[in-house]
């Protein structure tokens, strides 16, 4: 019970997290029916600020690791790339969104082709049909991202909006249970 008591005192943070996630999900869903340029820029710029924060934190961590003897240029590479991508998303959101969809589309097409080839090499084996279906769906998603980025973005906004709204509602419910346990 000591462990439970230690964690239940933070129910307000879990509640705040749940409310914010639900609000973000609802904003994304509402934004899906607003002009696409507005929600696209807001989403990409928000992602840009997140990448800048992650990149800055990563550079601080890499510097500290360098000071304690872990000397590798690779420790600095990821955070530096995150910073560059973050600033690009903040200052040129339309270019960043188009580029990201093209890259994700190309990666999805490649992954879909590999999954289809792997499934066709395993006929009769357990779950080979699921791998084939997943490969076809991944290939299709990649082609949609490449050839129709507006539709792909709309679907992603709806998907993430619903996901965040449900996740937030779950966190609110968990926070209320934690509050009940704490009292």
Secondary structure, DSSP 8 states (H G I E B T S, - for coil): -HHHHHHHTTHHHHHHHHHHHHHHHHHHHHHTTS-HHHHHHHHHHHHHHHHHHHHHHHHHHHHHHHHTT---THHHHHHHHHHHHHHHHHH-HHHHHHHHHHHHHHHHHHHHHHHHHHHHTTTTSTTHHHHHHHHHHHHHHHHHHHH-HHHHHHHHHHHHHHHHHHHHHHHHHHHHHHHHHH-
